[in-house]
């Protein structure tokens, strides 16, 4: 089964991309996970190690697809840090 992880920060660009793209993935052939960094800040390092440079991004079987441009990972880290009081 294919593995897809959609990473986003909750911005309007990310939400629009999620709503436009994820419904097209065949859930009988693809295990789909959505990671919202404000809810899962522990996944930031994982995403960057996979090659995610900005969000929204879809990682499909280890290949990163950057979709439009919502925010850089640096900006996401800053925003998540403020959200969790760092």
Buried (B, 14 or more C-beta within 10 A) or exposed (E): EEEBBBBBBBBEBBBBBBEEBBEEBEEEEBEBEBBBBEEBBEBBEBBBEBEBEBBBBBBBEEEBEBBEEBBEBEBBBEBBEEEEEE
